[in-house]
Each structure stands twice: as structure tokens, then as C-alpha cells.
């Protein structure tokens, strides 16, 4: 991958190999609009549309230039993957050190000062208007670890687990962008599960947890009654973000039978602000966890490298400011891919719309250091996670800040997501 004339640190998530998309505002222009990230800068895409050569460099956006002036990326996402690919390639050409279009931006001082902004000078917003949110359970090791805690090794996985991508419908209204504070949820809690009769109390969650996930945005919709084939599902994907699907384990434990999670999950989910396109992640394809169960035909994929080897990290920062990396794993630790999730989600004819959001489920590896939730790290609260500053956690305390990171590739050509951060405050 060529280098950029914009200074990009070797360890930056936003090399020329990436070119993600997000929504920004600035002090000088409070109107939300589209941007891309390059190193420590963002390129205001609305600002470059007025250039007289824009139509020549971006012919695929003819008649759709206004997509970069929208408050969300939905209109751009709806144009489809071929357009996303061509726009990304055109932006890479503009930002490359050896660009043949230097007069457009590189040597255009007036436009460069207007459009190329320090990332610290902009505010990042939720990138998409999210209509519906579905959370899956595709992290095999997480599903097994949690199953062992509650049912023992022999019955850790439910009989359906390797036959279909298990999921449930979540709450899109509480999905927030990185940096948004998260209020500790209040709900019904059963303090003594062994007592009879069962008598809950109502109060703040005492077992507040994280879930390290990868999120996927839908670009191309399907009509009601129309199933999306697993072979075509990738054409329906806009891009990916990091997802922390915060979980109140004690609230969830009491309420989830028989219909699944509710208040234990709907109080907040945090996503990273930059949408990374599938084309940027293409070099990092990998095989997921082998599923030896014979699959139904609609779930059989044409290729085995159906997930991505993205390095994922979880940091916990205490109210005192001490930060500990409490988990590292890879996004390839999934038994179901996003194309399989889409194929299953639409099998019965469910219409998915531009901006709909899918969560992978918690991603964990095989080693204790690779677990993606405190529930697993502490074995259900039996152990403590040791932190810098002579501190420890079983579950989150008020004032704790959790930061997810994700990246792939070598220094100088990294494709990353930036950070996905949220701080807990009291009920």
C-alpha cells in the first residue's frame, strides 16, 4: 500500500489502507456531515464536493453528491458496495503521496485548510440511523464458557447452537457512539436464587459487565418475503464497527426466561464511530471456528475464509486513572459469519433495511487472557481480575471506563477502528 502525503504515524489505525467513513461536526460548522479518517486527520467529504473536478474523480456519485451532506451515512450506504468501493479507491488516490490529482487537494491550500481537519478538532457522532438491532451469539468460546458456568461441560451448548446462528432482537434506541456515558441500570434482581419462594428486589445492577463484539451495518435492503442467500449476503454489508454490548448479568438472570434478555441488555450499547468497509478488511480474511455439524443448505458458504483476523483488546481504566488491558483476542473466534447471520435472519422473509445493525455476540478465545466478558474472566464472580494500582474487579464499578480496540495489518498499513469507550456512572 502506498504512503500518504498526509502525515500518518506507523501505529495509526487510519492508514491509507483503511479509509473508513463517519459523521462529524465542528465548531465552525455544527451541521453533521460525512468524513473519512487519515492518520490524525479527518477529511470533510462535504467540503470537497464543491470542487469543480469532483464529478470527474467521483463519477459514481453523479446525482448523489448530497449523500456527504447528510446527518448519517444511510444514504451513502444505500448506494451499494460497488459505489463504496469506487469512492474509497478515489479517496485513496487523492490522499496518496504519488497522487496524480495533486491539484485537487494536496497542492490546493485553500481546500486543504477547509477540508483536512485535525481529528481532535471534530466531534464524532453515531454514523448511522439504526432502525433495528439484532444481537447474535456466534462467539463459540464465549458460548461454551458461559454454558459451562450455568449447565456444566456436558450441556454447555444448547442442541441448536451448531445448527443455526442464535440471536435475539435488541433495542436500537440505546445504541450510542463511543464516549457517551453509560448509566448503571436499575432492574429486578434475585439476591438469593436458592431461596423459596423467589422474591426479587428492585435496585441498581450489582453485576454490570462488558461484551466484546464486532458490529455490522446493513447497506442493501431486501424486500419483505425475500430471503438473502448466503452467497449474496456480503453485497448487503456496508461495514463494521466495534461493539460493547453492556450487560447487567443479575437483571438478565432473573428476567430472561422464557423470552430472552430485556432490561438487562437494553440500557446501552456502545459502538466505535468509524465504519470500516469490507474491502479494507479483505486482506485479513480467515477461517472461523470449524463447525463439524452438517449445515442446512442455506447456511453453506462458498468459501471457508468467512471471518476476519482482527486483533481485539479490552482496557479497563479505574476512577483513579489506572489502565489495565484485561483481554486480548481475535475476531476470527466466531463459529458463524455475518453472511450466515444475514442468510438466517432473512430466511423467513424478514426485510432488513439500510442501517440495520447486527452484533456478533461476545468474542473470546481459548485462553483465560482471551475472554471477552468479566463473566468469563471471573468465572461468574468467583475470581477477581487484578488491575494496576493494587485494584481488582469482579464486575464494573461506578466511574470505571472500558475501551475496546481493534486493528489488523502491519504498522504503516494498519486497518483499525479507533476506540470504543464508555464510562459507567451511578444510577
C-alpha positions in Angstrom: 0.0 0.0 0.0 1.3 3.4 -1.0 2.0 6.1 1.7 0.0 9.3 2.1 1.1 12.9 1.8 -0.8 13.4 5.0 1.4 12.5 7.9 0.3 9.1 9.3 2.0 7.5 12.3 3.0 3.9 11.7 0.8 2.7 14.5 -2.3 4.7 13.4 -5.5 2.7 12.8 -6.2 5.1 9.9 -3.6 4.4 7.3 -4.2 4.8 3.6 -5.1 1.1 3.5 -8.2 1.9 5.6 -10.4 4.9 4.6 -13.4 4.4 7.0 -16.4 6.6 7.0 -18.0 8.6 9.9 -20.1 11.6 10.8 -18.6 14.8 12.2 -19.4 18.3 13.3 -17.1 21.2 14.1 -17.2 24.4 16.0 -17.3 26.3 12.7 -20.0 24.1 11.1 -22.4 22.4 13.5 -24.2 20.6 10.7 -23.4 16.8 10.8 -21.8 15.5 7.6 -19.7 12.7 6.3 -15.9 12.4 6.7 -13.1 9.9 6.4 -10.1 9.4 8.7 -6.4 9.5 7.6 -3.8 9.5 10.4 -4.6 12.1 13.0 -6.8 14.0 10.5 -10.3 13.8 9.0 -11.2 14.7 5.5 -14.5 16.6 5.4 -16.2 15.0 2.4 -18.9 17.6 2.2 -16.2 20.2 1.8 -14.7 18.6 -1.3 -18.0 18.1 -3.2 -17.9 21.7 -4.4 -14.6 21.3 -6.2 -15.1 21.7 -10.0 -13.3 18.4 -10.6 -15.3 16.4 -8.1 -17.6 14.9 -10.7 -14.7 13.6 -12.8 -13.0 12.0 -9.8 -16.2 10.6 -8.3 -18.4 9.7 -11.4 -20.2 7.1 -9.4 -21.7 9.8 -7.2 -23.3 11.7 -10.1 -26.6 13.0 -8.9 -25.9 11.7 -5.4 -23.4 14.3 -4.2 -25.7 15.3 -1.3 -25.0 12.0 0.5 -22.0 13.6 2.1 -24.1 16.4 3.5 -26.5 14.1 5.4 -26.5 13.7 9.1 -26.0 9.9 8.8 -24.3 7.6 6.4 -27.5 5.8 5.5 -27.9 7.5 2.1 -24.3 6.7 1.1 -24.6 3.1 2.4 -27.8 2.6 0.3 -25.8 3.2 -2.9 -24.3 -0.3 -2.6 -20.9 -1.9 -2.3 -19.7 -1.1 -5.9 -20.1 2.6 -5.1 -18.5 2.3 -1.7 -15.5 0.6 -3.3 -15.1 3.2 -6.0 -15.4 6.1 -3.6 -12.8 4.5 -1.3 -10.4 4.0 -4.2 -10.8 7.6 -5.4 -10.1 8.9 -1.9 -7.0 6.7 -1.6 -5.8 8.2 -4.9 -6.4 11.7 -3.7 -4.5 11.1 -0.4 -1.6 9.0 -1.9 1.9 10.5 -1.8 2.2 10.0 -5.5 -1.3 11.1 -6.4 -1.9 12.1 -10.0 -4.5 14.5 -8.7 -2.3 16.8 -6.6 -4.1 19.9 -7.8 -7.4 18.8 -6.3 -6.3 18.7 -2.7 -2.6 18.1 -2.0 -1.5 21.3 -3.7 -4.8 23.2 -3.1 -4.0 25.2 0.1 -7.5 26.8 0.3 -9.4 23.5 0.1 -6.9 21.6 2.2 -7.3 24.1 5.1 -11.0 23.9 4.8 -11.4 20.1 4.4 -8.4 18.5 6.1 -9.1 18.8 9.8 -7.3 17.7 13.0 -9.2 14.7 14.4 -9.1 16.4 17.8 -11.0 19.4 16.4 -14.1 17.5 15.4 -16.9 15.8 17.2 -17.8 12.3 16.1 -21.4 11.1 16.0 -23.4 7.9 15.6 -22.6 7.1 12.0 -25.9 5.5 11.0 -29.6 5.9 11.8 -30.3 2.4 13.2 -33.7 1.0 12.6 -33.3 -2.4 14.0 -30.7 -4.2 16.0 -30.1 -8.0 16.3 -27.5 -9.5 18.6 -26.2 -12.9 17.7 -24.3 -15.4 19.8 -21.6 -16.5 17.3 -18.6 -16.4 19.7 -18.2 -20.1 20.2 -15.7 -20.0 23.1 -17.9 -17.4 25.0 -21.0 -19.5 24.5 -19.2 -22.6 25.7 -17.6 -20.9 28.7 -20.9 -19.3 29.9 -22.7 -22.6 29.3 -20.2 -24.4 31.5 -20.8 -21.9 34.3 -24.6 -22.4 34.2 -25.1 -26.0 32.9 -21.7 -27.8 33.2 -19.4 -29.0 30.3 -21.8 -31.8 29.2 -24.6 -29.4 28.4 -22.7 -26.2 27.8 -24.1 -25.6 24.3 -27.8 -25.9 23.6 -28.7 -28.5 20.9 -29.4 -25.8 18.3 -26.2 -23.9 18.7 -24.1 -25.5 15.9 -27.2 -25.8 13.6 -28.1 -22.1 13.3 -26.9 -18.6 14.3 -28.7 -18.0 17.6 -29.8 -14.4 18.0 -32.4 -12.0 19.6 -33.8 -8.7 18.7 -32.2 -5.8 20.7 -33.0 -2.2 21.3 -31.6 0.3 18.7 -32.6 3.5 20.5 -30.0 2.9 23.2 -27.0 2.3 20.8 -24.7 5.2 21.4 -21.4 6.4 19.9 -18.1 6.0 21.7 -17.6 8.5 24.5 -21.2 8.5 25.6 -21.5 7.9 29.4 -23.5 4.8 30.4 -25.8 4.9 33.4 -25.8 1.8 35.7 -29.2 0.2 35.0 -31.8 -0.4 37.6 -33.9 -3.6 37.5 -35.3 -6.6 39.3 -32.6 -8.7 40.9 -32.9 -12.0 42.7 -30.3 -11.8 45.5 -30.7 -15.4 46.6 -31.5 -17.7 43.7 -31.7 -20.7 46.0 -34.4 -19.3 48.3 -38.0 -20.3 48.1 -40.3 -18.6 47.3 -38.4 -16.5 44.8 -38.5 -12.8 45.9 -36.7 -10.2 43.8 -35.7 -6.7 44.9 -35.5 -3.6 42.6 -32.2 -1.7 42.5 -29.1 -0.9 40.6 -27.3 -3.8 38.9 -24.5 -5.3 41.1 -23.1 -7.4 38.3 -22.5 -4.9 35.4 -20.4 -6.4 32.6 -19.0 -5.8 29.2 -19.3 -7.7 26.0 -16.5 -7.5 23.3 -18.2 -7.7 19.9 -17.9 -6.8 16.3 -20.9 -5.0 14.8 -22.1 -5.0 11.2 -24.2 -2.4 9.3 -26.6 -3.3 6.5 -26.3 -1.4 3.2 -28.5 -3.0 0.7 -32.1 -3.8 1.9 -34.2 -6.8 0.9 -37.9 -6.9 0.3 -40.3 -8.5 2.8 -40.8 -12.1 1.9 -37.4 -12.2 0.1 -34.6 -14.3 1.6 -30.9 -13.2 1.1 -28.7 -16.1 0.0 -25.5 -16.7 1.9 -23.6 -16.3 -1.3 -25.1 -12.8 -1.9 -25.1 -11.6 1.7 -21.8 -9.8 1.5 -23.3 -7.4 -1.0 -25.7 -6.3 1.6 -23.0 -5.3 4.1 -21.9 -1.7 4.4 -19.2 -2.1 7.0 -18.1 -2.9 10.5 -17.6 -1.2 13.9 -16.5 -2.3 17.4 -19.4 -3.0 19.8 -19.5 -3.1 23.6 -22.9 -4.6 24.4 -23.0 -3.8 28.1 -24.8 -6.4 30.2 -26.4 -6.4 33.6 -25.9 -10.1 34.5 -28.1 -10.1 37.6 -31.0 -8.4 36.0 -30.7 -10.6 33.0 -30.5 -13.8 35.0 -33.9 -13.2 36.6 -35.8 -11.9 33.6 -34.6 -13.9 30.6 -36.8 -17.0 31.0 -38.7 -17.6 28.8 -38.3 -14.8 26.2 -34.7 -13.9 26.5 -32.8 -10.7 27.5 -34.7 -7.5 28.1 -33.8 -4.8 30.7 -30.5 -6.5 31.4 -29.4 -5.6 27.9 -31.5 -2.6 26.6 -30.0 0.2 28.7 -27.0 0.8 26.5 -24.7 -0.5 23.7 -21.6 1.5 22.6 -20.1 1.4 19.1 -17.0 2.9 17.6 -17.6 5.9 15.3 -15.8 4.9 12.1 -17.4 2.4 9.8 -14.6 0.2 8.2 -15.6 -1.1 4.8 -15.3 -4.9 4.0 -12.9 -4.0 1.2 -10.4 -2.6 3.7 -10.7 -5.9 5.7 -10.4 -8.2 2.7 -6.6 -8.9 3.2 -7.4 -10.1 6.7 -9.9 -12.9 5.9 -9.5 -16.0 7.9 -11.3 -19.2 8.6 -13.6 -19.2 11.5 -14.0 -21.9 14.1 -14.7 -25.2 12.4 -18.3 -26.4 12.6 -18.4 -30.1 12.2 -22.2 -30.2 12.3 -23.8 -30.8 8.8 -25.3 -27.5 7.8 -28.6 -26.7 6.1 -28.0 -25.8 2.5 -28.9 -22.1 3.0 -26.0 -21.7 5.5 -23.3 -23.3 3.3 -20.9 -20.7 2.3 -18.9 -20.7 -1.0 -15.6 -20.0 0.9 -14.1 -21.1 4.2 -12.3 -17.8 5.0 -15.5 -16.2 6.1 -14.4 -14.1 9.1 -11.6 -11.6 9.8 -8.4 -11.9 11.8 -8.8 -8.6 13.7 -6.8 -8.2 16.9 -9.2 -7.1 19.7 -8.3 -5.6 23.0 -10.2 -4.5 26.2 -8.8 -1.9 28.5 -10.3 -1.1 31.9 -9.5 2.3 33.5 -10.4 2.8 37.1 -11.7 6.1 38.5 -8.2 6.7 39.8 -6.9 6.7 36.3 -5.1 3.3 36.2 -5.5 1.4 33.0 -5.1 -2.4 32.6 -5.5 -4.4 29.4 -7.8 -7.2 30.7 -8.3 -9.1 27.5 -6.9 -9.7 24.0 -8.4 -12.0 21.3 -9.1 -12.2 17.6 -12.4 -11.6 15.7 -11.8 -14.9 13.9 -13.1 -16.7 17.0 -16.6 -17.0 15.5 -18.4 -20.1 14.5 -20.9 -18.2 12.4 -20.0 -15.4 9.9 -22.0 -12.3 9.2 -23.2 -13.6 5.8 -24.6 -16.6 7.6 -26.3 -14.4 10.1 -27.9 -12.4 7.3 -29.0 -15.5 5.5 -30.6 -16.9 8.6 -32.1 -13.6 9.6 -33.9 -13.3 6.3 -34.7 -16.9 5.8 -38.4 -16.5 6.7 -38.7 -13.3 4.7 -37.7 -10.7 7.3 -36.9 -7.4 5.5 -33.6 -5.8 6.5 -33.2 -2.1 5.9 -30.3 0.2 5.3 -28.7 1.0 8.7 -29.9 -2.1 10.4 -27.3 -3.4 12.8 -26.0 -6.9 13.7 -23.9 -7.8 16.7 -21.6 -10.9 16.6 -22.0 -11.8 20.2 -19.2 -11.8 22.7 -15.9 -12.8 21.1 -13.5 -14.9 23.3 -10.5 -17.1 22.6 -9.5 -20.3 24.3 -7.0 -18.9 26.9 -8.1 -17.1 30.1 -6.4 -14.0 28.8 -8.6 -14.0 25.7 -12.0 -13.7 27.3 -14.4 -11.0 26.1 -16.5 -10.5 29.3 -16.0 -10.2 33.0 -18.5 -13.0 33.5 -16.0 -15.4 31.9 -12.8 -13.7 33.3 -14.2 -14.1 36.9 -15.9 -17.4 36.3 -19.2 -15.9 37.3 -17.9 -13.7 40.1 -15.8 -16.4 41.8 -12.4 -14.8 41.0 -11.1 -11.3 40.7 -9.4 -9.6 37.7 -6.3 -7.9 39.1 -5.7 -4.4 37.9 -2.9 -1.8 38.1 -3.0 0.3 41.2 -3.5 -2.6 43.6 -7.1 -2.8 42.5 -9.4 -5.7 41.4 -12.8 -6.3 39.8 -15.4 -9.0 39.6 -17.8 -6.6 37.8 -17.8 -2.9 36.9 -17.8 -0.2 39.5 -19.2 3.4 39.0 -16.5 5.5 37.4 -14.9 2.6 35.5 -14.2 3.3 31.9 -13.9 0.5 29.3 -12.2 0.9 26.0 -12.3 -1.6 23.1 -9.7 -1.5 20.4 -9.5 -3.4 17.1 -7.0 -3.5 14.3 -5.4 -5.7 11.6 -2.3 -5.4 9.5 1.3 -4.3 10.0 2.4 -0.9 11.2 2.3 1.6 8.4 -0.7 -0.1 6.8 -3.0 -0.8 9.7 -6.7 -1.1 9.3 -8.3 -0.3 12.6 -11.4 1.0 14.2 -10.1 3.6 16.7 -11.6 3.3 20.2 -15.0 2.3 21.5 -15.2 3.8 25.0 -17.8 4.2 27.7 -17.7 5.2 31.4 -20.1 4.0 34.0 -21.9 6.5 36.2 -24.2 5.7 39.1 -28.0 5.2 38.9 
